[in-house]
Amino acid sequence: NMPVGSIAGDPSPAEYWRNGIGADNSWTFLSGSTPSAGTGPNQERSGGASGYAYCEVLPARVGQTFSLVTPLIDLLDLYESSTDVTLTFYYHMFGLNMGNLKIQASTDRNFETGVHDLLTRWATLGSTASTASAARVISGQQHANASDSFSNARIGLGVFDDSLAPFRGKRFYIRFL
């Protein structure tokens, strides 16, 4: 059950990502502007990979959930506490009825057991992701315009926090919810 935009054959940037179980709607991989007026972004991140993962909430369906799960992340060789790991990603949240975004991790690919809400440093809660306030969830519109630059977020293992500490020396998945 691959997200729309995934390509069979050789792995693409969207390959091995999947929509999570139990979500009300699917994520899609896009490039360029979003399909709806009044939402963003209007282009992919400058200097980044082409395209982005996108989900659209229709005003009549406020409150629906979306779940995007990463491929398996392997930290089996990182069992020493002196090893730092940072997961960095970029996000853009522009439009009315913007919901919440939180990041979770689990060794269970279906996120039915052992789910951890990860403390994330969101750039829109400070000047940069390294100085931003940390929160387990970010809510509402975070960008004033569709043309605003994407913002970055970071989750650490020993760098500036230990959100990923339970996953040191393990294989796990990240879910964007």
C-alpha atoms as one frame of an Amber mdcrd trajectory, in Angstrom:
protein
   0.000   0.000   0.000   2.387   2.699  -1.217   1.553   6.419  -1.073   0.466
   8.024  -4.340   3.521   9.063  -6.326   5.613   6.031  -5.372   7.305   4.355
  -8.304   7.733   0.611  -8.839  11.198  -0.647  -9.679  14.282   1.173  -8.485
  13.796   3.048  -5.206  12.765   6.677  -5.570  12.803   9.338  -2.830   9.199
   8.382  -2.000   9.800   4.632  -2.077   9.294   2.565   1.062   7.346   5.326
   2.788   3.783   4.233   3.499   0.497   5.533   4.774  -0.132   4.452   8.335
  -2.839   2.056   9.426  -6.046   3.595  10.785  -5.638   7.041   9.236  -8.693
   8.731   7.725  -6.862   9.895   4.622  -3.612   9.362   2.689  -0.512  11.424
   2.196   0.542  12.163  -1.385   3.946  13.051  -2.808   3.807  16.277  -4.852
   6.054  18.786  -6.527   5.140  22.360  -7.330   2.162  23.996  -5.649  -0.616
  22.328  -3.702  -3.831  21.543  -5.609  -6.038  23.829  -3.479  -6.119  27.622
  -3.360  -5.291  29.089   0.032  -2.950  26.276   1.045   0.765  25.846   0.801
   3.468  25.457  -0.048   3.498  26.812  -3.571   6.747  25.003  -4.446   9.125
  22.383  -3.081  11.841  23.363  -0.639  14.663  25.353  -2.207  17.885  23.372
  -2.213  16.147  20.180  -1.159  14.938  17.074  -2.839  12.291  17.609  -5.476
   8.816  17.185  -4.066   7.276  16.857  -0.636   4.704  14.797   1.244   1.306
  16.512   1.292  -2.047  15.922   2.939  -5.203  17.945   2.444  -8.000  18.434
   4.943 -11.293  19.423   3.398 -13.164  22.008   5.520 -16.157  19.668   5.832
 -13.864  16.998   7.306 -11.905  18.933   9.939 -10.423  16.530  12.459  -9.517
  13.754  10.044  -6.172  12.061  10.624  -3.215  11.388   8.338  -0.313   9.079
   9.076   2.923   8.744   7.092   5.476   6.119   8.165   9.167   6.096   7.266
  11.110   3.121   6.015  12.859   1.138   8.748  15.553   3.174  10.530  18.490
   1.119  11.757  20.470   2.271  14.797  21.660  -1.233  15.766  25.312  -0.166
  15.602  24.725   2.919  17.752  24.709   1.377  21.188  27.258   3.718  22.790
  25.886   6.731  24.622  28.626   8.928  23.101  27.103   8.667  19.620  24.944
  11.633  18.582  22.136  11.295  16.039  19.885  14.030  14.683  16.766  13.490
  12.597  16.066  16.683  10.634  13.048  17.261   8.428  11.322  20.237   6.850
   7.664  21.190   7.138   5.247  23.767   5.756   1.888  24.402   7.404  -0.158
  27.073   5.633  -3.928  27.155   5.241  -7.159  27.471   7.165  -8.172  24.636
   9.478  -4.553  23.534   9.823  -4.462  20.733  12.359  -1.697  19.265  14.474
   1.566  17.599  13.573   3.395  15.272  15.904   6.197  12.820  15.402   6.158
   9.359  16.914   8.532   6.390  16.966   7.950   2.684  17.491   9.667  -0.627
  16.819   6.211  -1.839  15.714   5.727  -1.003  12.019   1.948  -0.662  12.592
   2.324   1.619  15.642   0.027  -0.530  17.755   2.516  -1.010  20.629   5.457
   0.851  22.134   4.576   4.215  20.597   6.603   7.202  21.803   5.628  10.829
  21.107   8.955  12.486  20.282  10.027  15.826  21.679  10.748  17.907  18.571
  12.428  21.295  18.152  10.217  23.190  15.707  11.819  26.212  13.963   8.512
  28.104  13.929   8.611  28.045  17.747  11.984  29.886  17.762  14.496  31.472
  15.451  16.100  28.183  14.330  15.518  24.520  15.053  18.531  24.428  17.386
  17.203  27.326  19.504  13.519  26.598  19.028  11.245  25.526  21.809  10.700
  21.815  21.984   7.184  20.411  21.869   5.603  17.014  21.269   2.997  18.519
  18.937   2.701  21.662  16.825  -0.749  23.071  16.124  -2.379  25.382  13.620
  -1.034  27.442  10.781   2.732  27.943  11.141   3.425  29.865   7.927   1.835
  33.174   6.928   1.937  32.538   3.164   2.130  29.689   0.676   5.396  31.230
  -0.560   7.074  31.134   2.877  10.168  28.967   3.113   9.871  25.528   4.638
  10.890  25.391   8.312  13.096  22.723   9.815  12.568  20.548  12.838  14.981
  18.337  14.738  14.764  15.315  16.960  17.909  14.278  18.774  19.782  11.456
  20.357  22.365  13.022  22.648  22.721  16.209  20.580  20.348  18.583  22.368
  17.908  16.129  23.882  17.410  12.396  24.105  14.026  11.889  22.450  15.407
   8.933  20.513  17.178   7.369  23.539  14.712   4.445  23.793  15.700   3.526
  20.217  19.480   3.541  20.614  20.765   0.180  19.366  17.411  -0.726  17.781
  15.530  -0.689  14.499  12.399   1.453  14.453   9.978   3.529  12.403   9.037
   7.206  12.562   5.431   8.284  12.013   4.279  11.768  11.035   0.783  12.115
  12.452
